[in-house]
Amino acid sequence: MEISLEGKVALVTGTGPNIGSGVALALAKYGAKVACNDVDDSPIKACVARIERGGGEAMAAPGDVTDEAAVQGYIGDVLERWGRIDILVNNAALLGGRGVLDESAEFFERAVRVSALGYFLNTKYVARSMAERGIKGSIVCMSSSNGWTSSAGIIAYAFNKGGVNNFVRAAAMDLAPYGIRVNSFTPTAPNPDNPELVAERARAGLSPGGILNQRGGGLGGPTGDEPWRRPVRWSGQRAPMIPMGPTGTPTDIGHAVAWLCSDYARLITGIDLVVDGGARAKNFAYAPAAPEDLAGPLPLIVLDETPPAYTG
Ligand SMILES: NC(=O)c1ccc[n+]([C@@H]2O[C@H](COP(=O)([O-])OP(=O)(O)OC[C@H]3O[C@@H](n4cnc5c(N)ncnc54)[C@H](O)[C@@H]3O)[C@@H](O)[C@H]2O)c1
């Protein structure tokens, strides 16, 4: 028995080079045709090219997820070209930001709009297209570990990801009568594995990203330096944090999302799926063994075979 999305059409929003592109590639590798959305053209082009390089079929679906007319427009384009949408992955979000003492009203409003209105509008119009055609589809909303617990320095992100989690349960109830499933997926600081992104970060002298390094710090933008300020996070050496070693990669997320969108998951709705090596299950007072003492997970089943020559 093989998981197959053959004959299905997927729309992925926010196909930036990290998670969005990884999930879009996975859905294509499992057989779906994939429409790639973003508010910027360059991530869309790169994602479409990555899917086609891997032998899949993709189209561009450009537009701002918070603009109702644009959402209806690109969903209409996908329906015109491929006649149906079976899978929606609400992934577009604004990461980063600042803490409650420092965040601006403008950023807070925009970040919440992208997740709240963006997820709502895409779910509304894709679900309508599914219901009209009798398609028993699957909708996946990207949450975050910061939607369940939180960190200092990301007040808008924490607010909107917390909202995503209950949006999923409510939409799952609305759409259950139509056989349409709605679930969240929680990425937990995956280590980027898109060869183009990894090469680009290396050229810029940056680490690959994710939480590979053992120094503290983590998320959150700059704060003020008034004399009354107190540090909000530990900045020294960290104890090991992940029971199995790594939190995974966008490829791990892609395999799990593809399965969640397959017919094997036919009765799974209103849940959250997490791939994180046990990070979120961990009690706050327990530090796992050192990575070098762990057996580690099974080897990753790679989806992107881009030759190193391509990424320079
Ligand atoms: N990277 C992580 O460590 C991490 C951890 C947990 C959850 N997540 C979640 O996973 C998802 C993807 O994360 P990522 O790291 O790949 O993010 P990213 O910033 O690399 O990509 C997000 C993409 O969304 C696009 N976007 C932003 N606003 C948009 C709009 N209004 N309309 C259309 N597109 C828009 C951006 O242009 C970008 O290409 C997000 O929902 C994020 O919250 C990420």
The ligand as a Tripos MOL2 file, in Angstrom:
@<TRIPOS>MOLECULE
LIG
   44    48     1     0     0
SMALL
NO_CHARGES

@<TRIPOS>ATOM
      1 N1         10.2330   28.3500   10.2880 N.am      1 LIG1
      2 C1          9.8890   27.8900   11.4830 C.2       1 LIG1
      3 O1         10.7500   27.5980   12.3220 O.2       1 LIG1
      4 C2          8.4420   27.6820   11.8230 C.ar      1 LIG1
      5 C3          8.1330   27.1030   13.0710 C.ar      1 LIG1
      6 C4          6.8050   26.8970   13.3970 C.ar      1 LIG1
      7 C5          5.8000   27.2490   12.4950 C.ar      1 LIG1
      8 N2          6.1270   27.8120   11.2950 N.ar      1 LIG1
      9 C6          5.0130   28.1550   10.3750 C.3       1 LIG1
     10 O2          5.2120   27.5140    9.1160 O.3       1 LIG1
     11 C7          4.7510   28.3700    8.0710 C.3       1 LIG1
     12 C8          5.8820   28.6460    7.0810 C.3       1 LIG1
     13 O3          7.0240   29.1310    7.7620 O.3       1 LIG1
     14 P1          8.3630   29.5050    6.9840 P.3       1 LIG1
     15 O4          9.4670   29.5000    7.9570 O.co2     1 LIG1
     16 O5          8.4890   28.6920    5.7530 O.co2     1 LIG1
     17 O6          8.0320   31.0300    6.6150 O.3       1 LIG1
     18 P2          8.6080   31.9960    5.4940 P.3       1 LIG1
     19 O7          8.5910   33.3750    6.0610 O.co2     1 LIG1
     20 O8          9.8930   31.4630    4.9500 O.co2     1 LIG1
     21 O9          7.5120   31.8720    4.3560 O.3       1 LIG1
     22 C9          6.2410   32.4600    4.4900 C.3       1 LIG1
     23 C10         5.8080   32.9330    3.1260 C.3       1 LIG1
     24 O10         4.5210   33.5480    3.2560 O.3       1 LIG1
     25 C11         4.4820   34.6220    2.3660 C.3       1 LIG1
     26 N3          3.4530   35.5840    2.7560 N.ar      1 LIG1
     27 C12         3.5070   36.4850    3.7720 C.ar      1 LIG1
     28 N4          2.3990   37.2340    3.7580 N.ar      1 LIG1
     29 C13         1.6380   36.8030    2.7260 C.ar      1 LIG1
     30 C14         0.3840   37.1930    2.2150 C.ar      1 LIG1
     31 N5         -0.2970   38.2010    2.7600 N.pl3     1 LIG1
     32 N6         -0.1190   36.5240    1.1450 N.ar      1 LIG1
     33 C15         0.5920   35.4980    0.5720 C.ar      1 LIG1
     34 N7          1.7900   35.1060    1.0100 N.ar      1 LIG1
     35 C16         2.3100   35.7450    2.0810 C.ar      1 LIG1
     36 C17         5.8830   35.2320    2.4270 C.3       1 LIG1
     37 O11         6.1540   36.0190    1.2650 O.3       1 LIG1
     38 C18         6.7560   33.9850    2.5280 C.3       1 LIG1
     39 O12         7.2280   33.5550    1.2540 O.3       1 LIG1
     40 C19         4.2110   29.6280    8.7360 C.3       1 LIG1
     41 O13         2.8260   29.4930    8.9380 O.3       1 LIG1
     42 C20         4.9590   29.6390   10.0580 C.3       1 LIG1
     43 O14         4.2570   30.3520   11.0420 O.3       1 LIG1
     44 C21         7.4200   28.0400   10.9500 C.ar      1 LIG1
@<TRIPOS>BOND
     1     1     2 1
     2     2     3 2
     3     2     4 1
     4     4     5 ar
     5     4    44 ar
     6     5     6 ar
     7     6     7 ar
     8     7     8 ar
     9     8     9 1
    10     8    44 ar
    11     9    10 1
    12     9    42 1
    13    10    11 1
    14    11    12 1
    15    11    40 1
    16    12    13 1
    17    13    14 1
    18    14    15 2
    19    14    16 1
    20    14    17 1
    21    17    18 1
    22    18    19 2
    23    18    20 1
    24    18    21 1
    25    21    22 1
    26    22    23 1
    27    23    24 1
    28    23    38 1
    29    24    25 1
    30    25    26 1
    31    25    36 1
    32    26    27 ar
    33    26    35 ar
    34    27    28 ar
    35    28    29 ar
    36    29    30 ar
    37    29    35 ar
    38    30    31 1
    39    30    32 ar
    40    32    33 ar
    41    33    34 ar
    42    34    35 ar
    43    36    37 1
    44    36    38 1
    45    38    39 1
    46    40    41 1
    47    40    42 1
    48    42    43 1
@<TRIPOS>SUBSTRUCTURE
     1 LIG1         1 GROUP 0 **** ****
